[in-house]
Amino acid sequence: MSNIASELEKAAALLSRQQFKQAIDCLERALTSEPQNAQAWYYKGCAFSKLEDYQQAISCFTESAKYAGERACLPLYNMGNAYQSLNKFDEAMESFRAALKVDNTMADAWINLGRLLDDRGDHEEALACYELALQFQPDDEVAWCNRGNTLRSLRRFEEALSSYDRALELAARDSDTTYLALAGVAGCLPHLGREDEALELINELLKSGDAPPLLVDKAIILASKKQFPEALDVIDYVIQLGTETAEVYNNRGEILAKLERNDDAVAAFDKAIATDSTFHPAWFGKARVCFNAGKKKEAADAIARYFELSKTDDDLQEAAVALKKMLESQH
Protein backbone atom coordinates (compact mmCIF):
# COMPACT_ATOMS: atom_id res chain seq x y z
CA MET A 1 0.00 0.00 0.00
CA SER A 2 1.39 3.43 -0.94
CA ASN A 3 2.05 6.04 1.73
CA ILE A 4 -0.81 8.29 0.54
CA ALA A 5 -3.23 5.33 0.49
CA SER A 6 -2.14 4.39 4.00
CA GLU A 7 -2.70 7.94 5.30
CA LEU A 8 -6.17 8.07 3.68
CA GLU A 9 -7.11 4.75 5.25
CA LYS A 10 -6.00 6.00 8.66
CA ALA A 11 -7.94 9.24 8.16
CA ALA A 12 -11.10 7.33 7.23
CA ALA A 13 -10.79 5.23 10.39
CA LEU A 14 -10.26 8.33 12.53
CA LEU A 15 -13.30 10.00 10.96
CA SER A 16 -15.42 6.94 11.70
CA ARG A 17 -14.32 7.17 15.35
CA GLN A 18 -15.15 10.91 15.39
CA GLN A 19 -11.50 11.80 16.04
CA PHE A 20 -11.69 14.74 13.70
CA LYS A 21 -8.62 16.73 14.74
CA GLN A 22 -6.42 13.65 14.51
CA ALA A 23 -7.92 12.94 11.08
CA ILE A 24 -7.01 16.46 9.94
CA ASP A 25 -3.41 15.95 11.08
CA CYS A 26 -3.27 12.72 9.13
CA LEU A 27 -4.74 14.35 6.02
CA GLU A 28 -2.32 17.24 6.17
CA ARG A 29 0.53 14.71 6.01
CA ALA A 30 -1.14 13.10 3.01
CA LEU A 31 -1.56 16.44 1.26
CA THR A 32 2.08 17.32 1.85
CA SER A 33 2.92 14.25 -0.23
CA GLU A 34 0.15 14.76 -2.81
CA PRO A 35 -1.35 18.28 -2.69
CA GLN A 36 -3.80 17.58 -5.53
CA ASN A 37 -5.42 14.52 -3.95
CA ALA A 38 -9.18 15.16 -4.20
CA GLN A 39 -10.11 12.47 -1.66
CA ALA A 40 -7.76 13.87 0.99
CA TRP A 41 -9.22 17.36 0.54
CA TYR A 42 -12.73 15.88 0.71
CA TYR A 43 -12.04 13.99 3.95
CA LYS A 44 -10.48 17.13 5.41
CA GLY A 45 -13.56 19.15 4.50
CA CYS A 46 -15.77 16.54 6.18
CA ALA A 47 -13.64 16.72 9.33
CA PHE A 48 -13.87 20.51 9.49
CA SER A 49 -17.65 20.31 8.93
CA LYS A 50 -17.96 17.95 11.89
CA LEU A 51 -15.96 20.46 13.96
CA GLU A 52 -18.38 23.18 12.73
CA ASP A 53 -15.51 25.10 11.15
CA TYR A 54 -17.51 25.61 7.98
CA GLN A 55 -15.29 28.22 6.36
CA GLN A 56 -12.33 25.86 6.49
CA ALA A 57 -14.58 23.06 5.24
CA ILE A 58 -15.61 25.16 2.24
CA SER A 59 -11.96 25.82 1.37
CA CYS A 60 -11.24 22.08 1.50
CA PHE A 61 -14.29 21.12 -0.58
CA THR A 62 -13.30 23.78 -3.14
CA GLU A 63 -9.87 22.17 -3.49
CA SER A 64 -11.41 18.70 -3.66
CA ALA A 65 -13.83 19.71 -6.42
CA LYS A 66 -10.95 21.27 -8.37
CA TYR A 67 -9.16 17.92 -8.61
CA ALA A 68 -12.07 15.45 -8.47
CA GLY A 69 -13.08 15.59 -12.14
CA GLU A 70 -16.29 13.66 -12.80
CA ARG A 71 -16.61 12.93 -9.05
CA ALA A 72 -16.75 16.62 -8.10
CA CYS A 73 -20.46 16.44 -7.31
CA LEU A 74 -19.86 15.14 -3.78
CA PRO A 75 -17.51 17.91 -2.55
CA LEU A 76 -19.71 20.52 -4.27
CA TYR A 77 -22.78 19.09 -2.53
CA ASN A 78 -21.06 19.16 0.86
CA MET A 79 -19.87 22.69 0.14
CA GLY A 80 -23.53 23.64 -0.29
CA ASN A 81 -24.36 22.11 3.08
CA ALA A 82 -21.50 24.06 4.69
CA TYR A 83 -22.75 27.32 3.16
CA GLN A 84 -26.23 26.52 4.52
CA SER A 85 -24.75 26.15 8.00
CA LEU A 86 -23.30 29.66 7.62
CA ASN A 87 -26.72 30.98 6.43
CA LYS A 88 -25.14 31.84 3.07
CA PHE A 89 -28.08 30.59 1.06
CA ASP A 90 -27.25 32.07 -2.34
CA GLU A 91 -23.81 30.45 -2.21
CA ALA A 92 -25.40 27.19 -1.06
CA MET A 93 -27.77 27.17 -4.04
CA GLU A 94 -24.89 27.93 -6.38
CA SER A 95 -22.97 24.96 -4.93
CA PHE A 96 -25.93 22.57 -5.29
CA ARG A 97 -26.43 23.70 -8.88
CA ALA A 98 -22.73 23.17 -9.57
CA ALA A 99 -22.99 19.64 -8.14
CA LEU A 100 -25.98 18.94 -10.40
CA LYS A 101 -24.09 20.12 -13.46
CA VAL A 102 -21.60 17.36 -12.73
CA ASP A 103 -24.26 14.75 -11.90
CA ASN A 104 -27.89 15.70 -12.49
CA THR A 105 -29.08 12.42 -10.94
CA MET A 106 -27.95 13.47 -7.44
CA ALA A 107 -31.31 13.42 -5.68
CA ASP A 108 -30.03 14.88 -2.39
CA ALA A 109 -28.77 17.97 -4.22
CA TRP A 110 -32.17 18.44 -5.89
CA ILE A 111 -33.86 18.09 -2.48
CA ASN A 112 -31.60 20.63 -0.75
CA LEU A 113 -31.89 23.07 -3.64
CA GLY A 114 -35.66 22.68 -3.55
CA ARG A 115 -35.82 23.43 0.16
CA LEU A 116 -33.82 26.64 -0.26
CA LEU A 117 -36.05 27.72 -3.15
CA ASP A 118 -39.10 27.00 -0.99
CA ASP A 119 -37.70 29.14 1.81
CA ARG A 120 -37.25 31.95 -0.71
CA GLY A 121 -40.85 31.63 -1.90
CA ASP A 122 -40.01 30.12 -5.30
CA HIS A 123 -42.44 27.26 -4.84
CA GLU A 124 -42.96 26.28 -8.48
CA GLU A 125 -39.22 25.98 -9.03
CA ALA A 126 -38.88 24.05 -5.76
CA LEU A 127 -41.61 21.64 -6.87
CA ALA A 128 -39.69 20.95 -10.07
CA CYS A 129 -36.62 20.10 -7.97
CA TYR A 130 -38.54 17.58 -5.89
CA GLU A 131 -40.05 16.01 -9.01
CA LEU A 132 -36.53 15.50 -10.38
CA ALA A 133 -35.29 14.10 -7.06
CA LEU A 134 -38.13 11.58 -7.07
CA GLN A 135 -37.28 10.49 -10.60
CA PHE A 136 -33.93 9.29 -9.29
CA GLN A 137 -34.99 8.26 -5.74
CA PRO A 138 -38.70 7.46 -5.92
CA ASP A 139 -38.81 6.15 -2.34
CA ASP A 140 -37.15 9.13 -0.67
CA GLU A 141 -39.45 10.10 2.20
CA VAL A 142 -37.82 13.53 2.66
CA ALA A 143 -38.47 14.43 -0.98
CA TRP A 144 -42.12 13.37 -0.62
CA CYS A 145 -42.53 15.37 2.60
CA ASN A 146 -40.89 18.46 1.11
CA ARG A 147 -43.05 18.08 -1.99
CA GLY A 148 -46.08 18.13 0.32
CA ASN A 149 -44.83 21.33 1.95
CA THR A 150 -44.43 22.99 -1.44
CA LEU A 151 -47.88 21.94 -2.63
CA ARG A 152 -49.33 23.21 0.64
CA SER A 153 -47.65 26.59 0.02
CA LEU A 154 -49.21 26.55 -3.46
CA ARG A 155 -52.59 25.81 -1.82
CA ARG A 156 -52.89 22.50 -3.67
CA PHE A 157 -54.04 20.77 -0.51
CA GLU A 158 -55.35 17.46 -1.88
CA GLU A 159 -52.08 16.88 -3.75
CA ALA A 160 -50.12 17.88 -0.67
CA LEU A 161 -51.97 15.28 1.40
CA SER A 162 -51.09 12.60 -1.14
CA SER A 163 -47.40 13.52 -0.86
CA TYR A 164 -47.52 13.48 2.93
CA ASP A 165 -49.27 10.11 2.86
CA ARG A 166 -46.50 8.70 0.67
CA ALA A 167 -43.85 10.12 3.03
CA LEU A 168 -45.62 8.49 5.97
CA GLU A 169 -45.68 5.13 4.16
CA LEU A 170 -41.91 5.31 3.65
CA ALA A 171 -40.64 6.93 6.86
CA ALA A 172 -39.83 5.18 10.12
CA ARG A 173 -42.59 5.57 12.72
CA ASP A 174 -40.69 7.81 15.14
CA SER A 175 -38.58 9.70 12.61
CA ASP A 176 -38.38 13.46 12.12
CA THR A 177 -39.89 13.01 8.67
CA THR A 178 -42.97 11.30 10.12
CA TYR A 179 -43.47 14.18 12.55
CA LEU A 180 -43.05 16.79 9.82
CA ALA A 181 -45.38 14.96 7.45
CA LEU A 182 -48.08 14.71 10.14
CA ALA A 183 -47.65 18.42 10.86
CA GLY A 184 -48.10 19.07 7.14
CA VAL A 185 -51.27 16.98 7.12
CA ALA A 186 -52.58 19.01 10.05
CA GLY A 187 -51.90 22.20 8.08
CA CYS A 188 -53.83 20.96 5.06
CA LEU A 189 -56.94 19.53 6.70
CA PRO A 190 -58.59 22.83 7.74
CA HIS A 191 -58.53 23.99 4.12
CA LEU A 192 -60.50 20.88 3.19
CA GLY A 193 -63.21 21.46 5.81
CA ARG A 194 -61.69 19.02 8.30
CA GLU A 195 -60.89 21.39 11.17
CA ASP A 196 -61.77 18.96 13.96
CA GLU A 197 -59.45 16.28 12.55
CA ALA A 198 -56.67 18.85 12.23
CA LEU A 199 -57.13 20.05 15.80
CA GLU A 200 -57.08 16.48 17.13
CA LEU A 201 -53.88 15.73 15.19
CA ILE A 202 -52.18 18.94 16.33
CA ASN A 203 -53.00 18.24 19.97
CA GLU A 204 -51.54 14.76 19.60
CA LEU A 205 -48.34 16.11 18.03
CA LEU A 206 -48.00 18.76 20.74
CA LYS A 207 -47.69 16.00 23.31
CA SER A 208 -44.12 15.64 22.04
CA GLY A 209 -43.39 19.24 23.02
CA ASP A 210 -44.24 22.81 22.14
CA ALA A 211 -43.82 23.53 18.43
CA PRO A 212 -44.60 27.14 17.45
CA PRO A 213 -45.68 26.33 13.86
CA LEU A 214 -48.19 23.79 15.15
CA LEU A 215 -49.41 26.20 17.80
CA VAL A 216 -49.93 28.87 15.13
CA ASP A 217 -51.97 26.39 13.09
CA LYS A 218 -53.97 25.57 16.22
CA ALA A 219 -54.71 29.25 16.84
CA ILE A 220 -55.87 29.69 13.25
CA ILE A 221 -58.20 26.69 13.53
CA LEU A 222 -59.64 27.92 16.84
CA ALA A 223 -60.25 31.32 15.27
CA SER A 224 -61.99 29.70 12.28
CA LYS A 225 -64.25 27.95 14.81
CA LYS A 226 -64.93 31.38 16.36
CA GLN A 227 -63.16 30.40 19.58
CA PHE A 228 -61.36 33.74 19.63
CA PRO A 229 -60.32 33.99 23.33
CA GLU A 230 -58.80 30.50 23.13
CA ALA A 231 -57.07 31.38 19.85
CA LEU A 232 -55.62 34.53 21.41
CA ASP A 233 -54.27 32.55 24.36
CA VAL A 234 -52.50 30.17 21.99
CA ILE A 235 -50.96 32.91 19.84
CA ASP A 236 -49.82 34.81 22.94
CA TYR A 237 -48.17 31.62 24.15
CA VAL A 238 -46.34 31.34 20.83
CA ILE A 239 -45.00 34.86 21.34
CA GLN A 240 -44.07 33.99 24.94
CA LEU A 241 -42.02 31.10 23.55
CA GLY A 242 -39.99 33.62 21.57
CA THR A 243 -41.52 33.31 18.10
CA GLU A 244 -42.06 36.93 17.14
CA THR A 245 -42.50 36.88 13.39
CA ALA A 246 -44.59 39.17 11.21
CA GLU A 247 -46.96 36.28 10.53
CA VAL A 248 -47.53 35.60 14.23
CA TYR A 249 -48.25 39.25 15.03
CA ASN A 250 -50.52 39.45 11.98
CA ASN A 251 -52.47 36.44 13.25
CA ARG A 252 -52.72 38.13 16.63
CA GLY A 253 -54.09 41.25 14.95
CA GLU A 254 -56.72 39.25 13.08
CA ILE A 255 -57.89 37.53 16.27
CA LEU A 256 -58.04 40.83 18.17
CA ALA A 257 -60.05 42.35 15.33
CA LYS A 258 -62.59 39.54 15.68
CA LEU A 259 -62.80 40.36 19.39
CA GLU A 260 -63.47 44.01 18.36
CA ARG A 261 -60.38 45.17 20.24
CA ASN A 262 -59.50 47.55 17.43
CA ASP A 263 -56.71 49.52 19.10
CA ASP A 264 -54.98 46.32 20.20
CA ALA A 265 -55.45 44.86 16.73
CA VAL A 266 -53.81 47.88 15.08
CA ALA A 267 -50.94 47.65 17.57
CA ALA A 268 -50.45 43.98 16.61
CA PHE A 269 -50.48 44.80 12.90
CA ASP A 270 -47.98 47.60 13.55
CA LYS A 271 -45.78 45.09 15.38
CA ALA A 272 -45.95 42.78 12.36
CA ILE A 273 -44.99 45.66 10.09
CA ALA A 274 -42.14 46.68 12.39
CA THR A 275 -40.88 43.10 12.22
CA ASP A 276 -41.15 42.97 8.40
CA SER A 277 -42.26 46.12 6.61
CA THR A 278 -42.89 44.14 3.40
CA PHE A 279 -45.40 41.72 4.99
CA HIS A 280 -48.41 42.88 3.01
CA PRO A 281 -51.19 40.97 4.88
CA ALA A 282 -50.48 43.14 7.94
CA TRP A 283 -50.96 46.31 5.87
CA PHE A 284 -54.32 44.98 4.69
CA GLY A 285 -55.34 43.98 8.21
CA LYS A 286 -54.42 47.41 9.53
CA ALA A 287 -56.34 49.10 6.71
CA ARG A 288 -59.48 47.08 7.40
CA VAL A 289 -59.44 47.66 11.15
CA CYS A 290 -58.72 51.39 10.75
CA PHE A 291 -61.59 51.68 8.25
CA ASN A 292 -63.99 49.93 10.63
CA ALA A 293 -62.85 52.26 13.42
CA GLY A 294 -63.52 55.34 11.26
CA LYS A 295 -59.82 56.17 10.81
CA LYS A 296 -60.05 56.77 7.07
CA LYS A 297 -56.67 58.47 6.57
CA GLU A 298 -54.77 55.66 8.31
CA ALA A 299 -56.82 53.10 6.37
CA ALA A 300 -56.06 54.78 3.03
CA ASP A 301 -52.34 54.95 3.77
CA ALA A 302 -52.26 51.29 4.81
CA ILE A 303 -54.23 49.99 1.81
CA ALA A 304 -52.00 51.98 -0.54
CA ARG A 305 -48.96 50.32 1.01
CA TYR A 306 -50.65 46.93 0.70
CA PHE A 307 -51.08 47.39 -3.06
CA GLU A 308 -47.44 48.46 -3.41
CA LEU A 309 -46.31 45.17 -1.88
CA SER A 310 -48.90 42.57 -2.88
CA LYS A 311 -49.16 40.40 -5.98
CA THR A 312 -52.20 40.11 -8.25
CA ASP A 313 -52.77 36.46 -7.28
CA ASP A 314 -52.84 37.32 -3.57
CA ASP A 315 -55.86 35.81 -1.76
CA LEU A 316 -56.58 39.21 -0.18
CA GLN A 317 -56.79 41.09 -3.50
CA GLU A 318 -60.56 40.96 -3.92
CA ALA A 319 -61.26 42.21 -0.39
CA ALA A 320 -58.51 44.83 -0.71
CA VAL A 321 -59.96 46.19 -3.97
CA ALA A 322 -63.41 46.42 -2.35
CA LEU A 323 -61.96 48.26 0.66
CA LYS A 324 -60.08 50.69 -1.59
CA LYS A 325 -63.27 51.47 -3.53
CA MET A 326 -65.16 52.14 -0.30
CA LEU A 327 -62.45 54.50 0.86
CA GLU A 328 -62.44 56.35 -2.46
CA SER A 329 -66.24 56.66 -2.46
CA GLN A 330 -66.12 58.43 0.91
CA HIS A 331 -63.70 61.16 -0.15
Secondary structure as GFF3:
##gff-version 3
##sequence-region A 1 331
A	DSSP	alpha_helix	3	16	.	.	.	ID=ss1
A	DSSP	alpha_helix	20	33	.	.	.	ID=ss2
A	DSSP	alpha_helix	38	50	.	.	.	ID=ss3
A	DSSP	alpha_helix	54	68	.	.	.	ID=ss4
A	DSSP	three_ten_helix	69	71	.	.	.	ID=ss5
A	DSSP	alpha_helix	73	85	.	.	.	ID=ss6
A	DSSP	alpha_helix	89	102	.	.	.	ID=ss7
A	DSSP	alpha_helix	107	119	.	.	.	ID=ss8
A	DSSP	alpha_helix	123	136	.	.	.	ID=ss9
A	DSSP	alpha_helix	141	153	.	.	.	ID=ss10
A	DSSP	alpha_helix	157	170	.	.	.	ID=ss11
A	DSSP	alpha_helix	176	188	.	.	.	ID=ss12
A	DSSP	three_ten_helix	189	192	.	.	.	ID=ss13
A	DSSP	alpha_helix	195	205	.	.	.	ID=ss14
A	DSSP	three_ten_helix	206	208	.	.	.	ID=ss15
A	DSSP	alpha_helix	212	224	.	.	.	ID=ss16
A	DSSP	alpha_helix	228	240	.	.	.	ID=ss17
A	DSSP	alpha_helix	246	258	.	.	.	ID=ss18
A	DSSP	alpha_helix	262	275	.	.	.	ID=ss19
A	DSSP	alpha_helix	280	292	.	.	.	ID=ss20
A	DSSP	alpha_helix	296	309	.	.	.	ID=ss21
A	DSSP	alpha_helix	317	329	.	.	.	ID=ss22
###
